[in-house]
Amino acid sequence: MPLLWFIGMTRDLSLPPMQIKSDPKTPPEMDSNLRIGFIGAGNMAYGIAKGVLQSGDVPSSNVKVSAPSARNFGRFQELGVAVTHSNAELVSSCDLVFVAVKPHLITTILSEITDHVTRKHIIVSVAAGVTLATLQGLLPFDTVVLRLMPNLPCLVQQGALLFSRGTWARQEDGDLLRSLLQHCGLVEEGPEAWIDIHTGLSGSGVAFVYLFAEALAEGAVKMGMPSALAHSIAAQTVLVSFWFHKAALICIILAQVLLYLCSMCNFLPCSRGQASC
């Protein structure tokens, strides 16, 4: 059974969407004229595009996708996104470009578009294992580059995304990317050294959760339960476990805060006959 079965099953569950927001700051005001491009039309590009459009800040008419094959164009066109086979055309007509291709294609793709990249562009690479130094070396000097690592649950806007800024990327460039991705799931910024760790933790880690859920379902099937029902229950069980785990963590944190505040009461000065807390 394909690994996507668990994600697909969760679409029909009645639980409200789990959105973990770690940055309470108000996102920067979005430029309604911002034009966004995706080089590559695979799952990561599609999941990110869905999240970007979900906010409503970026109209679908401002988004374009390029790929050598039209095989995956249909689902983008359903979102109202324009498609093209020309990467150069896409870069020339966009301000922020997600390069969402396989790592071994990065050199070819960036060599193809480098003459069309200007100082106005923001290039965001989703290619695993390709460092910021490599990306910057393949693009014009002082190009704004960010490295982003999403994971498969971006397809249902429940992803975990970590990004790092390159040498010439400013804080506001990171804030813009975070704002664009806020509907894709949890979005964090960190040093590039964390990217590979994140790939193993959240990228590969998802597959281990799928294997665990699959094992639960297959065990039920071997005991006589219909496969469809077993997989539905396994998906619900795993999903709800995440909710309980998050709730437990919140309780632990609140308890630690309470204990700290109570301990501080012993050191607070108070007037005679009054309590300090």
Backbone bond lengths (Angstrom), bond angles and torsions (degrees), N, CA, C in turn:
res aa  C-N    CA-C-N  psi(-1)  N-CA   C-N-CA  omega(-1)  CA-C   N-CA-C  phi
1 M - - - 1.474 - - 1.533 108.58 -
2 P 1.322 118.53 135.82 1.464 120.31 -175.97 1.518 112.34 -63.84
3 L 1.349 115.04 152.08 1.453 120.11 -177.86 1.517 112.86 -63.46
4 L 1.330 117.63 -22.19 1.463 119.88 -176.83 1.525 112.87 -75.94
5 W 1.346 117.11 -3.18 1.468 116.83 -176.04 1.512 112.39 -60.76
6 F 1.355 116.72 -38.51 1.464 119.75 -176.83 1.518 110.89 -65.79
7 I 1.337 116.89 -44.69 1.464 120.20 177.60 1.517 110.31 -61.57
8 G 1.324 116.22 -43.54 1.461 120.06 -179.79 1.511 112.16 -62.10
9 M 1.339 116.76 -39.12 1.458 120.36 -179.45 1.517 111.16 -63.65
10 T 1.328 117.80 -36.87 1.465 120.69 -175.03 1.516 112.56 -68.55
11 R 1.318 117.96 -16.10 1.471 119.59 -179.72 1.516 111.58 -65.73
12 D 1.354 116.35 -27.36 1.454 120.23 -175.54 1.516 112.92 -95.90
13 L 1.341 117.13 0.87 1.450 119.32 -178.63 1.518 110.54 -78.76
14 S 1.339 115.65 152.28 1.462 120.56 -173.93 1.516 113.76 -85.87
15 L 1.341 117.36 -4.70 1.465 119.03 -179.76 1.516 110.96 -65.41
16 P 1.333 118.37 143.10 1.462 120.20 176.24 1.518 109.73 -65.97
17 P 1.336 117.91 157.22 1.460 120.53 -177.94 1.512 111.87 -62.86
18 M 1.354 115.55 140.12 1.460 121.04 177.77 1.505 108.99 -91.63
19 Q 1.309 117.05 108.50 1.461 121.22 176.93 1.519 108.17 -120.27
20 I 1.332 116.26 114.60 1.453 121.23 179.29 1.513 107.96 -99.68
21 K 1.278 117.41 115.08 1.462 121.15 -179.55 1.519 109.29 -111.33
22 S 1.322 115.98 119.28 1.459 119.16 -177.18 1.517 112.46 -101.94
23 D 1.331 117.20 -9.71 1.457 120.17 -177.90 1.521 108.82 -115.69
24 P 1.330 118.74 104.39 1.458 121.34 -175.63 1.514 113.55 -77.29
25 K 1.329 117.97 -4.00 1.455 119.62 -176.33 1.531 110.70 -65.67
26 T 1.305 114.92 147.55 1.457 119.50 175.95 1.523 109.18 -67.30
27 P 1.353 117.48 128.47 1.456 118.85 -178.32 1.513 110.96 -65.78
28 P 1.329 117.64 153.15 1.459 119.64 -179.10 1.518 111.27 -64.32
29 E 1.311 115.70 150.68 1.459 119.69 178.98 1.524 109.19 -64.39
30 M 1.334 114.75 130.20 1.454 119.93 -175.83 1.515 110.78 -82.99
31 D 1.317 116.09 133.88 1.455 121.85 175.50 1.523 107.97 -75.09
32 S 1.318 116.35 118.10 1.463 119.93 -177.80 1.518 112.24 -65.90
33 N 1.325 117.15 -14.33 1.469 120.70 178.91 1.524 112.42 -95.84
34 L 1.334 117.08 1.71 1.463 120.56 179.65 1.525 109.67 -61.19
35 R 1.313 116.10 127.83 1.464 121.47 -179.71 1.524 109.17 -110.27
36 I 1.314 114.97 127.76 1.464 121.24 -172.74 1.526 109.95 -117.55
37 G 1.328 115.27 134.53 1.452 120.46 179.04 1.523 112.13 -123.71
38 F 1.328 115.85 152.66 1.459 122.54 176.43 1.522 108.22 -126.84
39 I 1.323 116.10 117.69 1.456 120.10 171.95 1.525 106.06 -93.09
40 G 1.312 115.48 110.19 1.458 121.32 -172.04 1.517 109.47 112.69
41 A 1.336 116.07 136.76 1.463 120.10 -175.51 1.526 111.40 -123.22
42 G 1.333 116.07 33.57 1.457 120.66 -179.72 1.517 113.16 -85.29
43 N 1.330 115.34 -166.14 1.465 120.51 -175.74 1.516 112.97 -63.26
44 M 1.342 117.77 -41.06 1.461 119.89 -178.22 1.527 110.70 -65.01
45 A 1.332 116.39 -44.34 1.466 119.80 178.43 1.519 110.33 -61.37
46 Y 1.316 116.46 -42.29 1.465 120.75 -178.30 1.528 111.17 -65.87
47 G 1.345 117.25 -45.24 1.463 120.27 179.69 1.514 112.20 -62.40
48 I 1.337 116.63 -42.80 1.463 120.33 179.39 1.528 110.36 -67.06
49 A 1.329 116.91 -42.48 1.472 120.48 179.31 1.524 111.07 -59.86
50 K 1.318 117.24 -42.27 1.466 121.04 178.15 1.521 110.88 -60.76
51 G 1.332 116.09 -44.56 1.460 119.85 179.89 1.514 112.72 -65.18
52 V 1.333 116.67 -41.61 1.466 121.36 179.57 1.524 110.28 -61.83
53 L 1.327 116.88 -42.50 1.464 120.85 -177.29 1.521 112.06 -75.48
54 Q 1.329 117.15 -25.11 1.458 120.75 -176.96 1.520 112.38 -62.77
55 S 1.328 117.18 -30.24 1.465 120.10 -178.96 1.520 112.46 -66.67
56 G 1.336 116.71 -27.56 1.450 120.86 -177.07 1.509 113.42 83.15
57 D 1.343 117.33 -4.50 1.461 120.67 -179.53 1.525 111.92 -76.67
58 V 1.327 115.56 -27.41 1.463 120.79 -179.68 1.526 108.22 -114.88
59 P 1.332 118.54 115.13 1.463 120.00 178.65 1.525 110.67 -69.51
60 S 1.328 116.32 149.63 1.460 120.36 -178.79 1.524 111.71 -61.40
61 S 1.331 116.70 -24.72 1.468 120.41 179.06 1.525 111.90 -68.09
62 N 1.342 116.68 -14.35 1.472 121.33 179.89 1.528 112.13 -97.62
63 V 1.319 116.78 8.53 1.465 121.25 -177.33 1.522 109.59 -119.32
64 K 1.323 115.07 139.16 1.468 120.59 -179.71 1.524 109.56 -139.58
65 V 1.324 116.22 147.99 1.462 122.51 -179.81 1.518 109.09 -127.50
66 S 1.338 115.48 139.62 1.463 119.24 175.48 1.524 109.75 -125.09
67 A 1.321 115.87 145.86 1.461 122.70 177.57 1.518 107.88 -163.05
68 P 1.327 118.24 152.03 1.468 120.08 179.90 1.514 113.11 -70.00
69 S 1.332 116.42 -25.75 1.462 121.14 -179.83 1.520 109.90 -114.22
70 A 1.323 116.12 148.25 1.464 121.20 178.96 1.527 111.84 -89.43
71 R 1.323 117.07 6.60 1.461 121.50 -173.46 1.521 113.03 -56.26
72 N 1.340 117.62 -40.58 1.463 121.13 -176.42 1.525 113.26 -101.64
73 F 1.310 117.47 7.03 1.466 119.93 -176.54 1.523 113.17 -65.93
74 G 1.319 116.89 -31.22 1.465 120.73 -173.22 1.508 113.78 -55.57
75 R 1.327 117.61 -46.44 1.458 119.79 -176.23 1.530 111.58 -69.85
76 F 1.332 117.96 -28.54 1.460 120.67 174.70 1.529 110.58 -72.10
77 Q 1.306 115.92 -40.22 1.465 119.74 179.32 1.520 111.15 -65.08
78 E 1.339 117.18 -30.21 1.458 120.37 175.17 1.521 111.81 -64.38
79 L 1.329 116.40 -25.94 1.468 121.23 176.43 1.525 111.99 -83.25
80 G 1.331 116.69 -5.25 1.461 120.65 -178.05 1.512 113.14 87.83
81 V 1.344 116.91 15.65 1.455 122.42 -176.48 1.530 110.43 -90.12
82 A 1.333 116.54 138.10 1.467 121.04 177.81 1.525 109.57 -75.64
83 V 1.317 116.97 151.55 1.465 121.95 -179.35 1.520 110.05 -128.12
84 T 1.319 115.04 154.10 1.457 120.92 178.96 1.527 108.97 -155.52
85 H 1.326 116.58 159.58 1.464 121.12 174.54 1.528 111.30 -98.19
86 S 1.333 117.14 -1.98 1.465 121.17 -174.75 1.522 111.27 -105.50
87 N 1.322 116.78 113.00 1.462 120.73 176.38 1.526 111.51 -66.89
88 A 1.325 116.19 -36.50 1.468 120.31 179.71 1.528 110.43 -64.21
89 E 1.309 116.37 -42.01 1.470 120.33 178.39 1.523 110.44 -62.42
90 L 1.330 116.18 -41.70 1.467 120.26 -179.17 1.527 110.70 -62.77
91 V 1.326 116.71 -48.24 1.464 120.11 -178.12 1.524 110.79 -62.94
92 S 1.303 117.06 -40.17 1.469 121.09 -179.01 1.521 112.30 -64.85
93 S 1.323 116.98 -24.78 1.463 120.08 -175.53 1.530 113.20 -106.28
94 C 1.336 117.61 5.23 1.467 120.43 -176.99 1.534 111.06 -126.10
95 D 1.330 114.90 159.32 1.464 121.92 178.99 1.526 111.45 -100.32
96 L 1.326 116.56 -42.59 1.456 122.51 179.90 1.521 107.61 -119.19
97 V 1.329 116.21 125.71 1.467 121.12 -174.09 1.526 110.07 -122.65
98 F 1.329 115.99 122.40 1.452 122.00 171.97 1.527 108.09 -88.64
99 V 1.323 116.79 122.12 1.461 121.11 175.97 1.529 106.37 -97.70
100 A 1.332 114.91 96.19 1.467 121.34 -173.18 1.522 109.87 -111.93
101 V 1.332 115.08 67.99 1.462 120.92 -179.48 1.528 109.14 -125.87
102 K 1.341 115.87 169.74 1.454 120.97 177.92 1.535 109.68 -64.23
103 P 1.335 116.66 146.92 1.472 119.96 -176.80 1.524 114.84 -53.54
104 H 1.335 118.12 -37.74 1.466 119.56 -176.57 1.528 112.82 -70.67
105 L 1.342 116.59 -10.59 1.466 120.76 179.31 1.528 113.02 -95.44
106 I 1.323 117.63 -8.19 1.461 121.34 -173.46 1.527 112.22 -57.82
107 T 1.325 117.69 -48.63 1.463 120.45 -177.77 1.522 111.27 -59.01
108 T 1.319 116.66 -44.16 1.471 120.98 -180.00 1.523 111.13 -64.33
109 I 1.329 116.39 -45.86 1.469 120.68 -176.74 1.522 111.29 -65.89
110 L 1.329 117.44 -47.01 1.459 119.74 -177.70 1.528 111.71 -68.57
111 S 1.317 117.06 -32.93 1.470 119.60 175.56 1.525 110.74 -65.57
112 E 1.309 115.76 -32.35 1.468 121.22 -179.61 1.524 111.85 -71.80
113 I 1.334 117.50 -34.90 1.468 120.01 -173.26 1.523 113.59 -101.54
114 T 1.332 118.25 -9.26 1.462 120.63 -170.25 1.527 113.72 -57.01
115 D 1.326 117.84 -33.79 1.473 120.52 -179.96 1.524 112.36 -72.04
116 H 1.320 117.01 -12.10 1.466 121.36 -177.61 1.527 111.88 -106.23
117 V 1.330 116.70 -2.70 1.470 120.94 -179.93 1.520 109.04 -87.87
118 T 1.328 116.37 129.54 1.458 122.35 -179.42 1.525 109.87 -121.41
119 R 1.317 116.20 -179.37 1.465 120.76 179.83 1.530 112.68 -67.86
120 K 1.319 117.61 -17.45 1.462 120.05 179.58 1.529 111.58 -77.80
121 H 1.328 117.06 -16.75 1.454 120.63 -172.79 1.530 112.96 -80.68
122 I 1.320 114.67 148.80 1.463 123.21 167.74 1.523 106.00 -119.25
123 I 1.335 116.30 120.51 1.458 121.12 -179.25 1.524 108.47 -105.97
124 V 1.333 116.68 124.84 1.460 122.22 -179.85 1.527 108.16 -117.33
125 S 1.326 116.54 114.63 1.463 120.67 -179.43 1.521 110.76 -93.62
126 V 1.322 115.63 135.92 1.458 122.27 177.07 1.536 109.86 -110.92
127 A 1.303 117.04 7.15 1.467 121.62 -176.01 1.525 110.78 -75.99
128 A 1.310 116.10 121.61 1.468 120.80 -178.48 1.523 111.21 -66.70
129 G 1.327 115.73 135.90 1.452 120.75 173.47 1.511 116.12 82.80
130 V 1.321 118.42 -6.40 1.466 121.73 -179.62 1.525 108.38 -94.18
131 T 1.318 116.48 114.81 1.458 121.45 -172.18 1.529 112.61 -75.01
132 L 1.323 114.50 162.80 1.459 120.36 175.83 1.525 110.98 -61.33
133 A 1.332 117.12 -38.02 1.467 120.75 179.65 1.531 110.49 -61.82
134 T 1.323 116.55 -41.51 1.467 120.48 178.03 1.517 111.06 -65.01
135 L 1.319 116.35 -45.63 1.466 121.20 -179.13 1.528 110.51 -61.29
136 Q 1.337 116.45 -47.17 1.465 120.41 -178.76 1.520 111.32 -65.80
137 G 1.328 117.08 -31.75 1.454 120.19 178.99 1.515 113.80 -70.87
138 L 1.336 116.05 -21.49 1.459 120.84 -179.51 1.524 112.85 -94.68
139 L 1.329 116.87 -6.02 1.459 122.28 -177.60 1.527 109.69 -116.86
140 P 1.336 117.72 165.17 1.469 120.36 179.14 1.528 111.84 -57.23
141 F 1.315 116.12 150.00 1.464 122.16 179.02 1.524 110.54 -54.80
142 D 1.288 117.65 139.02 1.466 129.28 179.22 1.530 114.27 66.96
143 T 1.337 117.43 20.76 1.464 120.27 172.72 1.522 109.77 -67.71
144 V 1.319 116.59 136.86 1.457 121.48 177.33 1.538 108.47 -76.96
145 V 1.324 115.37 115.61 1.466 120.96 -176.61 1.526 109.59 -127.20
146 L 1.320 115.85 137.02 1.459 121.58 172.35 1.526 107.86 -128.89
147 R 1.300 115.29 148.35 1.462 121.16 178.40 1.520 108.63 -111.45
148 L 1.310 116.71 125.41 1.465 122.13 -174.91 1.529 109.87 -122.39
149 M 1.313 116.24 136.28 1.450 120.68 173.75 1.527 109.70 -123.37
150 P 1.322 117.59 102.82 1.465 121.43 175.15 1.533 109.55 -90.93
151 N 1.320 117.12 -173.49 1.457 120.38 171.87 1.524 109.78 -141.54
152 L 1.322 116.15 172.91 1.463 121.46 -169.86 1.533 114.59 -57.05
153 P 1.352 120.07 -37.62 1.467 119.39 179.39 1.527 115.07 -61.07
154 C 1.332 118.09 -5.34 1.473 119.17 171.41 1.525 111.04 -57.50
155 L 1.328 116.30 -24.33 1.461 120.55 -179.99 1.521 111.72 -60.65
156 V 1.332 117.06 -27.68 1.465 120.33 177.74 1.526 110.30 -117.54
157 Q 1.329 116.65 25.03 1.456 123.68 176.58 1.531 112.81 57.27
158 Q 1.312 116.06 35.49 1.461 121.31 175.07 1.530 110.06 -127.67
159 G 1.320 116.30 34.35 1.445 121.00 -175.54 1.520 113.74 -80.48
160 A 1.323 114.73 173.56 1.464 122.96 171.25 1.519 106.08 -125.17
161 L 1.324 116.62 114.43 1.462 121.52 -173.18 1.520 110.42 -121.01
162 L 1.323 115.72 133.64 1.452 121.60 177.41 1.525 108.23 -125.46
163 F 1.341 116.43 134.74 1.458 118.97 179.27 1.520 110.78 -132.35
164 S 1.335 114.42 157.09 1.464 121.83 176.31 1.519 108.58 -131.31
165 R 1.333 115.77 147.19 1.463 120.85 -179.81 1.520 110.70 -94.81
166 G 1.331 115.08 141.64 1.445 121.06 175.69 1.521 111.94 -78.84
167 T 1.301 116.68 -175.21 1.465 123.20 -173.91 1.524 112.95 -57.25
168 W 1.327 116.87 -41.22 1.465 120.37 -174.31 1.533 113.47 -104.28
169 A 1.303 116.64 10.18 1.464 120.23 176.58 1.520 109.60 -85.89
170 R 1.317 116.83 128.41 1.456 122.00 -177.77 1.524 110.93 -90.76
171 Q 1.317 114.91 170.31 1.465 119.75 178.01 1.526 110.61 -58.74
172 E 1.333 116.65 -39.91 1.466 118.92 -179.21 1.520 112.69 -66.69
173 D 1.336 117.29 -26.68 1.468 119.94 175.16 1.529 109.92 -68.14
174 G 1.332 115.86 -40.73 1.458 119.89 176.13 1.513 111.88 -65.77
175 D 1.333 116.45 -39.64 1.465 120.37 178.57 1.524 110.96 -64.07
176 L 1.324 116.35 -38.94 1.464 120.34 178.19 1.524 110.66 -63.57
177 L 1.332 116.82 -45.76 1.460 120.05 179.73 1.521 111.18 -62.56
178 R 1.326 115.79 -43.31 1.468 119.55 178.62 1.526 111.01 -59.92
179 S 1.325 116.41 -42.30 1.459 120.72 -179.82 1.527 111.34 -64.75
180 L 1.326 116.45 -41.41 1.466 120.37 178.83 1.530 111.96 -62.53
181 L 1.333 115.41 -35.00 1.466 120.36 -172.58 1.520 113.51 -94.73
182 Q 1.332 118.32 1.48 1.464 120.65 -170.76 1.525 113.08 -60.45
183 H 1.337 118.44 -25.15 1.462 120.68 179.40 1.526 112.36 -91.89
184 C 1.332 116.94 3.57 1.467 120.40 177.05 1.524 111.65 -87.87
185 G 1.332 117.40 -13.86 1.450 121.61 -178.90 1.519 111.03 136.71
186 L 1.333 116.37 -145.52 1.461 122.30 177.79 1.524 109.20 -77.71
187 V 1.335 116.91 126.99 1.469 121.75 -178.86 1.523 108.69 -123.87
188 E 1.326 116.05 124.26 1.462 121.03 -179.73 1.527 110.03 -131.54
189 E 1.335 116.18 153.11 1.454 122.00 172.88 1.518 108.74 -112.37
190 G 1.333 116.71 143.31 1.447 120.31 179.07 1.515 110.77 -161.23
191 P 1.323 117.77 174.98 1.465 121.01 177.96 1.530 110.65 -64.59
192 E 1.310 116.04 154.92 1.467 119.80 -176.41 1.520 112.11 -61.42
193 A 1.315 117.87 -27.87 1.466 120.69 179.68 1.527 111.80 -59.76
194 W 1.331 116.64 -23.66 1.460 119.63 179.76 1.527 112.90 -80.75
195 I 1.321 117.85 -16.85 1.463 120.76 -173.84 1.529 111.33 -60.52
196 D 1.326 117.09 -48.24 1.464 119.63 -179.52 1.528 111.29 -65.23
197 I 1.340 116.51 -35.63 1.466 119.81 175.95 1.523 109.87 -62.24
198 H 1.320 114.93 -44.33 1.465 120.37 178.96 1.529 111.24 -61.97
199 T 1.321 116.86 -37.20 1.462 120.72 179.35 1.522 110.61 -59.46
200 G 1.321 116.46 -43.97 1.459 119.41 178.10 1.513 112.73 -71.76
201 L 1.337 116.45 -40.79 1.461 121.20 -176.50 1.517 112.65 -69.85
202 S 1.309 116.11 -53.34 1.465 120.23 -171.69 1.517 112.97 -102.90
203 G 1.337 116.74 -29.63 1.461 119.02 179.06 1.516 111.02 -77.61
204 S 1.321 116.98 -61.69 1.460 121.43 178.49 1.525 111.67 -73.87
205 G 1.334 115.83 -30.54 1.458 119.62 -176.84 1.514 113.57 -59.68
206 V 1.328 116.02 -33.13 1.465 119.83 179.61 1.526 110.86 -58.14
207 A 1.335 116.52 -39.43 1.461 120.45 -178.18 1.530 111.61 -61.63
208 F 1.344 117.16 -35.00 1.458 119.68 179.22 1.529 110.72 -67.84
209 V 1.337 116.79 -35.54 1.467 119.80 175.45 1.521 109.77 -64.65
210 Y 1.341 117.16 -41.58 1.468 120.45 177.61 1.521 111.07 -60.48
211 L 1.352 116.25 -43.89 1.463 120.46 -179.83 1.522 110.96 -62.02
212 F 1.332 115.52 -39.85 1.461 119.86 178.07 1.524 110.51 -64.18
213 A 1.335 116.67 -45.85 1.464 120.66 179.97 1.523 110.47 -64.99
214 E 1.323 116.66 -39.64 1.461 121.04 178.15 1.528 110.73 -62.38
215 A 1.334 116.37 -40.80 1.464 120.61 179.21 1.529 111.00 -64.17
216 L 1.343 116.94 -40.27 1.459 120.37 176.20 1.527 110.89 -58.53
217 A 1.324 115.54 -46.95 1.460 120.30 -177.79 1.528 111.36 -65.98
218 E 1.338 116.98 -44.72 1.459 120.24 -178.26 1.524 111.47 -64.51
219 G 1.342 115.90 -34.03 1.458 118.66 176.08 1.516 111.58 -62.49
220 A 1.339 116.57 -42.02 1.459 120.84 178.19 1.526 111.47 -65.73
221 V 1.349 116.47 -37.96 1.467 120.91 178.80 1.532 110.17 -63.08
222 K 1.326 116.96 -42.43 1.461 120.43 -179.56 1.519 112.16 -64.57
223 M 1.340 116.27 -23.68 1.460 120.34 178.97 1.526 112.15 -91.10
224 G 1.347 116.69 1.64 1.462 119.65 172.71 1.518 116.55 113.87
225 M 1.325 119.06 -0.47 1.469 120.30 -179.71 1.520 110.03 -82.08
226 P 1.335 118.85 141.54 1.474 121.33 176.37 1.523 111.08 -57.67
227 S 1.317 116.81 142.91 1.464 121.80 -174.01 1.526 112.92 -59.20
228 A 1.343 116.41 -45.28 1.468 119.55 -176.96 1.526 110.74 -61.59
229 L 1.327 116.45 -43.48 1.463 120.32 -179.52 1.524 110.35 -67.87
230 A 1.315 117.19 -40.56 1.463 121.01 -179.62 1.524 111.10 -61.57
231 H 1.317 116.35 -43.20 1.464 119.55 -179.88 1.529 111.45 -69.16
232 S 1.323 117.50 -35.06 1.471 120.38 177.39 1.525 110.67 -64.15
233 I 1.331 115.99 -44.71 1.462 120.00 -178.88 1.525 110.62 -68.30
234 A 1.330 116.67 -39.07 1.463 119.92 178.39 1.528 110.71 -62.07
235 A 1.329 116.37 -43.40 1.459 120.41 179.34 1.524 111.11 -62.69
236 Q 1.341 115.80 -44.37 1.469 119.95 179.10 1.524 110.97 -63.54
237 T 1.324 117.09 -40.79 1.458 121.87 -178.58 1.521 111.20 -63.23
238 V 1.325 116.37 -47.22 1.459 120.42 -179.18 1.520 110.73 -65.81
239 L 1.331 117.04 -43.42 1.458 120.77 -178.24 1.526 111.05 -62.63
240 V 1.326 116.95 -46.91 1.462 120.55 -178.80 1.526 110.40 -66.14
241 S 1.338 117.26 -32.25 1.466 120.78 176.92 1.518 110.68 -59.87
242 F 1.343 116.14 -38.08 1.459 119.95 177.75 1.526 110.52 -62.05
243 W 1.340 115.31 -40.94 1.461 119.18 -179.19 1.524 110.92 -64.04
244 F 1.366 116.19 -45.42 1.458 119.88 179.31 1.524 110.98 -63.60
245 H 1.337 116.66 -37.66 1.456 120.25 179.31 1.523 110.25 -63.19
246 K 1.330 115.86 -44.10 1.464 119.55 179.71 1.530 110.50 -64.48
247 A 1.332 116.24 -41.48 1.460 119.68 179.19 1.525 110.97 -63.18
248 A 1.351 115.97 -39.47 1.467 119.77 179.45 1.524 110.73 -64.56
249 L 1.339 116.95 -41.14 1.456 120.09 178.71 1.528 111.10 -62.33
250 I 1.316 116.53 -41.08 1.468 120.67 178.54 1.528 110.19 -61.87
251 C 1.324 116.54 -42.85 1.472 120.23 179.32 1.528 111.15 -62.88
252 I 1.339 116.47 -41.18 1.466 120.58 179.45 1.529 110.08 -62.68
253 I 1.337 116.19 -44.87 1.466 120.36 -179.51 1.526 110.69 -63.33
254 L 1.338 116.32 -44.16 1.465 120.15 179.65 1.535 110.66 -63.03
255 A 1.335 115.40 -38.84 1.470 118.70 179.34 1.517 110.85 -65.24
256 Q 1.339 116.71 -40.27 1.461 120.09 178.72 1.531 111.33 -64.60
257 V 1.327 115.94 -40.50 1.463 120.03 177.62 1.521 110.54 -63.38
258 L 1.337 115.98 -43.74 1.465 120.34 -179.80 1.530 111.22 -62.15
259 L 1.344 116.57 -44.34 1.453 120.37 178.82 1.525 111.23 -62.08
260 Y 1.339 115.77 -39.33 1.456 119.75 178.90 1.525 110.81 -63.94
261 L 1.333 116.70 -45.48 1.458 120.77 -179.53 1.526 110.86 -63.50
262 C 1.335 115.63 -39.67 1.456 119.01 179.55 1.530 110.90 -65.67
263 S 1.342 115.73 -39.38 1.465 118.81 178.67 1.517 111.01 -65.52
264 M 1.344 116.19 -33.62 1.455 119.82 179.12 1.512 111.62 -67.78
265 C 1.335 117.21 -27.26 1.461 120.30 -178.69 1.518 111.46 -60.44
266 N 1.333 116.22 -29.81 1.469 119.65 -179.06 1.523 112.18 -69.21
267 F 1.334 116.92 -15.69 1.470 120.22 -177.18 1.522 112.71 -109.63
268 L 1.343 117.18 -3.28 1.449 119.70 -178.46 1.528 110.10 -81.10
269 P 1.343 117.62 135.46 1.465 119.57 178.02 1.519 110.44 -72.68
270 C 1.294 117.31 146.33 1.480 120.50 176.84 1.525 109.71 -146.41
271 S 1.302 115.35 155.82 1.458 121.27 178.53 1.521 110.24 -75.72
272 R 1.306 115.59 160.81 1.477 120.14 -179.54 1.525 109.43 -59.73
273 G 1.324 115.84 130.81 1.443 120.01 177.97 1.516 114.33 83.77
274 Q 1.335 117.04 2.63 1.455 119.13 179.98 1.517 109.55 -117.21
275 A 1.333 114.29 152.29 1.465 120.31 176.78 1.515 109.11 -92.50
276 S 1.323 115.61 150.04 1.447 119.06 -179.27 1.514 111.96 -83.70
277 C 1.316 118.15 -20.01 1.465 120.49 177.59 1.505 109.80 -156.69
